[in-house]
Amino acid sequence: MASNTFSQGAQVEHLKFGLGTVMSSSEERIVIKFDDHGEKKFVTTMVMGSLKKSDRQPPAEKKGARKKKVVAPATA
C-alpha cells in the first residue's frame, strides 16, 4: 500500500465532512464513513490535502432495535 493512503479503520478528519473512519483505501480510491455525513467515496490523490489523522477512538457501532414478534392468540 502506498505511503499516502490510510489503512482500513484509521480515524481521519476532513475539512468539510468532519470526523470519520476509513472503510477501504487504495492508491486510486478511498471510502470514508463520516459520523455526520455517512459514507463518501473520493479519488485518493484529490482528497489527501483535506485529510488528517485523528487521535480519537472509533465510535461504537449502533445496533438496530429489534421488534418483538407479535404472536396472534390461538382461536378454538
N, C-alpha and C positions, 0 to 999 in steps of 0.2 A: 504494500500500500504506500502511496506517495506520502511524503512528509507534510504536505499541505492539506491533507484530508484528516477528518476527525474519525475516531473509531466508534463503532456502534455502542450506544449507551452513554456517550460523552455528553456532559451538560454544557450547553452553549448559551450565549446571549446574542441576539440580533438587534441591530439598531432600531428597526421598525416593529418587529414582532415580539420582542422581549425574550424571556427565558424558554428554553426548550430542550428536548432530548434528541440526539441523533439516532434515527431509526436504521439508516443504511447510508453508506458513503463509498464513493469510488472516485477515480480521477475525473470522470465526466459529470456525475450527478451526486447530489446529497439530498436526503429526505430527513426533515426535522419535524417532530411533533411538538408544537408550541403549546404552552399551558393555556393561553387565552385565544389562540387563533387556529388551533387544530393542526393538521398535517400539511406541510408545504414541501414542494419539490423545487430544487434550484440547480442551475448549472454551477458546478463547484467553483470554477475559475471566476465566475462573476460575483459570487456571494462571499468569498473568503475575506474581502475587505470589510464586510459588515458583521462578521462573526468573531467572537472571542470566547475563550474557555470560561466556564463559570465554576466556582467552588462549591456551589450548593449541592445538596443531596437530591437524588431523583425523587420526584413526587410519588406518593403512594398511589397505585392504580386503584381507581374506584370500581367497586364491583356493583353490578346492577342488582337492584332489588328484585327478588323473585316473588311472583304472585302465588298465593296458595291456591291449590286446586279446590274447586268447589264440588263437593260430592252431592249429587241430587238424591233426595230421600227416596228410598225404595217404596214403591206402591204395591199393595197387595191385590 
